[in-house]
Amino acid sequence: MMKMGIKVLSFTLALSIGITTMVYAAVTYPYGESPYGTKNIHLKGDLSYSGLSGIQTRPSTVHRHDLRAQNVITGVSTPPSGYLQTVQFDIQPLPGVEPQDKFKDKSGYHLVPFEEEIINDLATKANGNAKWVWEQINTDHPIVKKYLANNVPYVNIGAIFYLSGGGAPDMRRAEGDGITGPLFRTTYLTTAWPSIPILEQNSNGSLHIKALAHSIFDTAITGVVTVNGTATKQLFSKNTPVSNYTVTYEGNVPLSELPGLKQGQNQVTLTVSDKFGRTASKSIVIQNGVTQGCQPVLVKMRDATQRIYFPDVSDGSTIKYGGPLVWGMQYNSAVCSVFESVNKNNGIGDKLNQPIRVSDIHTSIFMNRWEFKLGKSKNGVILENHSKDTKPLVAYLIETKGEKVLKRYVVNKGQSVEIVLPTKKYKGEYSIQFPSPLVDSGFWAKATATNDGMPASYTYPDQVKGAIQAIVNFKK
């Protein structure tokens, strides 16, 4: 993990200004009681950057040091143009005691008054959690260095930016005199607050989580879940070497990992945080067990089948046909049944894993979508997968009469495969069947119950439990 040295922070540091919605009382820049160019300001504190040991006091001169910030996640610079004018104290050698060039290029201490109002303002501009930053500075966080300038307390600006998730100042000499123009112009990097792009219940009931946190140093993320407003548990914690200043957690959490779940609907709140007091929260309602209405029987309907039929054209002709496929289920409350299949579908179910009310008694849900095309080839047919979804398309070559399965094929997104026919017959003697994942996994081969002559089951595989709960309990 990339670490932030104390020495770097005590160096001439800069202000990082980020996007924020927090508002504090107006703070003016430059700050402080002494105009630029004021000499003989007694600066007391840790002057080790200049080669001195322990707490020392030296006369100093007030100089101008301009700052701006750039958010490495959003690309936004603050101010949008120009810089903020801030204060740098340049210590001077003791007259007649120390050589005039003793501190040379290591004389500057970039400081801000130890006042809540201005520290909150800088932390907010740095896209930090201003309240948290102030608490850390006020309780002597080890990254903070405190100074007295003519007995007025100051702290190092760099600490504010580190504690706001920023850092890495790019300081460049500005060739000004420090009075009418800046000695330096510095750009600080800032980062965004954590976010939760994905918090949803999978069709198998588990929670799909994707969360991000950002910082310039010590990049980490922690996720805590709260169920029904009371039961709390840490689900994950992840540190990472700095890579694009972002750490990502993505995973599927079984419901068994959640505390305090009850049967039926539960409110789940995920709160993610970084190491700098910045958080993001998101809440959803999930289903645990089917408790409303009946306990439906799961019934297997026929999966989509495409006959292989081509007119008398040459092998490799450009004629192709096909269309969309969806894997879905439909709940019929009148007969307390859920029907599962892959079928040809032209638009219903544009959104996956979301219940759709079809009629007063029918609710559907779609778990995956594909699109295929068939074309004639030298030895049979070419099956192409034109899906947007990444789940591979599974196809069985079958004899149309009797539906005997001859061979299984798997076609990845954007790929194709040649299906070799036992005999080159193209008048419907062979077909392509698109089995549902429950067929392909062998679940339905083990079913012993039937419903109106179709395979049925009163137990559900994990991959569809959540989807069944969703459509049975759907109220919209």
PyMOL commands that set and color helices and strands:
alter all, ss='L'
color gray80, all
select helices_A, chain A and resi 6-10+48-50+116-125+130-138+157-163+255-257+437-440+444-446+462-472
alter helices_A, ss='H'
color red, helices_A
select strands_A, chain A and resi 41-46+55-71+77-78+84-91+108-113+146-149+152-156+167-173+184-190+195-201+207-214+220-227+231-239+246-253+264-273+279-288+297-300+305-309+320-332+337-344+356-357+362-376+380-385+393-399+405-411+416-420+427-433+449-451+454-457
alter strands_A, ss='S'
color yellow, strands_A
deselect
rebuild
show_as cartoon
